[in-house]
């Protein structure tokens, strides 16, 4: 599974098939994610595919719902 990281766009991509075909798993880093109630730092996963691979439509259901992950800041009280 070929993978790549783009540090300019903060994207990590993993090809789930062979390179240039099939599904791709993407993780995007967002410093202030709009869909987070606190506009916090988040990782957003996504499943994409190459447009010409229309035979993959029936397999989208295998991935289920993907949720974003928020960074949680824990406040520690001194003893």
HELIX and SHEET records of a PDB file:
HELIX    1   1 UNK A   54  UNK A   63  5                                  10    
SHEET    1   A 5 UNK A   3  UNK A   6  0                                        
SHEET    2   A 5 UNK A  11  UNK A  15 -1                                        
SHEET    3   A 5 UNK A  23  UNK A  30 -1                                        
SHEET    4   A 5 UNK A  42  UNK A  49 -1                                        
SHEET    5   A 5 UNK A  69  UNK A  70 -1                                        
END                                                                             
